[in-house]
């Protein structure tokens, strides 16, 4: 058996000829043992240096063409061309790198690579399966390496993830940071990010997905890694493929327990969409170190109970006044109390006859939700929605949702200070939308229904529905205008902000035979401008970061909450326009 160190030396000696390989791995020769030690030292230094320098790339295209894979390096200041004895390997469900059996060809001055042959005896066209993920490793002759996650779509391998320093520690100051700023007058602020720290290594988990259950249309997978002893939990994004997917974590060295959640999606000819999730706890334990960062797991089969069909009847639709010319969009949803099953379907209703929908579900306890909405496509139109909930429904079994007697809730979004934004954005063309939401409660204080009106542009009046005899309160989320419109399309300075208005009046309005519930936008103070710059620990501007401002000063904002955000420009600069207040919280998100 060859020691691990000898394998490293063997790789280096391969470039010197087969004789040296034989001698270097043969015991009992002191002179050659000295050569072995020197070579091992060189290998360690070379490997460490290569891990800290970017590998070839970035690659802008990866195609299946010319009987193999064609990759091209994008031009740019950070580009690294393909040089030396370039080697290419691929990885699938096992996570292990398997070299192509033919040497790659590099041309166009080191910017184009073509690799043909097979991967472990499997032709390229078969190895890279349509709609599935695989990985590619490209290593230059000096050891600098790039790893790519790719998804085949037609004859393209779409790059999902690229790491040009796969063996190096991930150093980052990324995250969300908070600080308070005075906003009583125009001012300037500099936000400095902390010094970069070593967050860990790029850990890759190759997940073999469970087979799709019968009749399922697709599935999504999310993976978590939890520190040993119940410490911090790290999340990998949710993704959906056929058989293999790769979850990336940035993890410090240590031991972790992997868990996963697989959600299968079903559809039927009646238009219902159902998602059934399976939770897999403790599917594997991994030990992360600099030289151990690629792992493979096989997820168990889905363990959801059989899906059964459930009749849901919505009656007394006459309360919604549906007609052929004034139709109602009715959405019926089922949500299991354990959060593992959800199902919904939508119907276009134009008459008051009872509505029966056939919905898939598994046995269990559910909340049944009925949403009834009337959309508007007018530039200054009003869309409305009513939501009714029925808790504690045991399925399978028939479900009947009877719409209670409803009364009209009329109101006006009052704007005495002309604070609201109304005109379309000159660059995006998007018209501001103001949302007024009402909550109806019964005599015991329990919510019986909720409704929302979406007022576009200059629309200010609304009519909603609530169960007769309930008490109604109104709140809202509106968009306010902040001075002159932007003169540039870039979002480095804001000209609007969001305003959340709490439900009012606190005691509510009794709504027996109809009622009026207005919502008033408070009078806001004059505007101030906060000019700022976001810099890293060395004072260099950080571009494309999100800077948000949040304020709820009751003395100046009348009980409302203001929120605004901008992006930083290429030099890290930003400008926030805000209603004057004693303090705002700045939340900076930099990645």
Phi, psi and omega in degrees: 000133181273127177299159182301319179296323180296327178296321178297314178298322181299321178296320180291316183292343182302329179284350183260351178120158185290334180297315180297325178299315182297314182291321184292337182256009180261131183282161170090017179233097184304318183298319181285335174294324176296317177300320178300315182295317178297316181296321179297321177296317178297320181297318181296316180295318180295317181296315181298318181293318182294324181293332184269355180248146184295144178277183182299147181130192001287149179268128179262340176218142171225114186235152168268106184201166178053034178073015180195215179247132178246125181236142181230134179276131178285143177285147179161168183296330183266005184289144173236119183284166177279120185223158176069204180278085183290137177235143181231134176229165178227158179219145177237227188297329182285340183081350183278141179282127179241120183288149169295148185275000174238146179290140179288158178248129180247130177217194183053043176067028179089012181256350183231135181231135175234125178234130181238181177106208182236164175244106184060033180086359181259127178303151183304316184296331179273328183291319179267096188277140178305132176075009182241162181261146171219174178235151176232141175238125178242120182241126173287168181297335179272007177093352179290133195231146173232135175247136180233137165263130182230153176234126181282129175223105187066234177257017177251144170253100183288129181279115180269323182212143178222133178228112182265001172226061191296332182264356184272150174299144178274114178256130187203148168248016182296149179150191179243130185234146185234141171207161182255141178230146175281132181231039176276344179206166176305144181198179180229150181214143172244126179253120182252125177286153179291166177299141178300139177238163177279107182278341181142208181239158175284100182264130183245126176249113176276113185253121170274119188278153176292155175299146177297135174298161180303133178076357179287146181265336182182177180210154173236150184231137169232144184234141175236151176235123183244131179302148178302142181084010178077033179281216184295150177246133180248144185243139169255148184300156176282136181216159181225123175218188183279302190231327186228139176215157183240122178260131180252131174234151166257105188236135169292164177300143180151186182253136184225152173253128180266135172230160183215157175228122180247126181243119178263139182249136180236152174221163178217175184291347180270359177091007179278140176242127184233137176239127180239121184258145173241127181261124179246105180268142174055054180283339179193158173242134182233147176248113186264132173212174183301323181261010176223095183220003177241125184226160179230137176225151174243119182282143179294168177295157173302139182242029180288144175296168179300145178274134179237158180268137183236134174272123174245122181250128174249115181239179187060038179295346179301335178296338179268353179055050178283138174223172180299324181268347179229080190275157180240131175271112182254122177246127178249129182233145173241128178232118180288148183293338178273359177077008185265343184231135173218147181210144177209156174207154183234140177230145175265113189251128180234013177210165185274006181296150178304142181256124177244126178237142178260121187232139176282144177199162172253163184297136179159187180259138188225159163255130178258127182239131175242120176250131178237118185229152173237104181280157175227135179258002181292148181299327178239039183270176180231122173257143182231158180209141176237134179239129176239137182238143177231107185270164171067034179268122180271124180241151005284164183146155182294144179235131178235122176251112180261119179290125183286167174303130185245151175233163183273137174247107181261152179191172178227135172278099186276136185226072186295334181261008182052051182274335190287143171277139185228327186278151177299148175296131185293342183258315181271338184078003182282131178272133178302142177236130179252132185249123173250125183240137177241148175237130179253129179237155178268188183299333179272002179089000180279140180290132179250337180193161173221152181215155181220145172239133181249105186261115181269145171056242185267004179295137182227341183257151182211156173225120181241179180238149177210151177300137179300139178087003181269169175254131190242137173233150182235137172225182182191166172232114185236168178249126180253148178272140183236077176078204186296145176296157178299147177258352179233150181287342182292149185263041180274348177220137183263147173240005174219166175211161175270147179228118177261125182251122183293158183300137182212159350288158184304323182278349180079173180240125177293131186233082182272308181237031185110151183203169177243125178228103178272163173231127185252133172278124183294154173290126185257151179288176180296164183275150169235160180239124176254110177264133185217173176215135177257124183231159175274186184297338180264004179088007179274137181299142179252117183269159171059026174269153179266129177239116180248149177235133183226125182220141178220037180300111184293333183290327185248340185252006172062032179084358178268167179240127180260138175221135178213153176212154177220170172252153178277147180279181183302340178258009178085008184274152176207159177225126178247124171264132186214148168297139183301135179203161184296328181197147170234149171268124174267127175245119183251126176244114182234130181223000000 
